[in-house]
Amino acid sequence: MSTLEERFARALHSTTRVWRLALDRRLKDLGLSQAGWMTIAIVAKAEAPLSQIELAQRVGVEGSTMVAMVDRLVKSGLLERQPSPSDRRVRFVVLTEPGNQTYARVKAEADAFRMEVMAGVDADALRVAAELLEHIEQVVSAAV
């Protein structure tokens, strides 16, 4: 018999996986992998330009994996690398205009998907769930 905590962890993992897969299916016509559109979304939402190392950390991949991803997105014209004004060794990753247009499509699809999924969810239950997940995220982030 599993504990409530195990049930929650399994549901969290499973929901995250099926959410990403469903959104990935909706974004298939963009010709981007899940990692590609997630990378574009993270760059677009960043408050300041991100280095490749910062971007890898936010996506949750190794630096070498991110270098290959950024290389592909640069080659496709969606991202570009810009030198840091303060450190010659650092390159910032920023969206190009086509990258911004792609992000607008990603965001529109993600927003529509989220609204469809959440349409029948009670607002109070959603608030409690969001607060719980935010708390767990803080605890886990502090532990690593």
Buried (B, 14 or more C-beta within 10 A) or exposed (E): EEEEEEEEEEEEEEEEEEBEEEBBEBBEEBEBBEBBBBBBBBBBEBEEBBBBEBBBEBBEBEEEEBBEBBEBBBEBEBBBBEEEEEEEEBBBBBBBEEBBEBBEBBBEBBEEBEEEEEEEEEEEEEEEEEEEEEEEEEEEEEEE
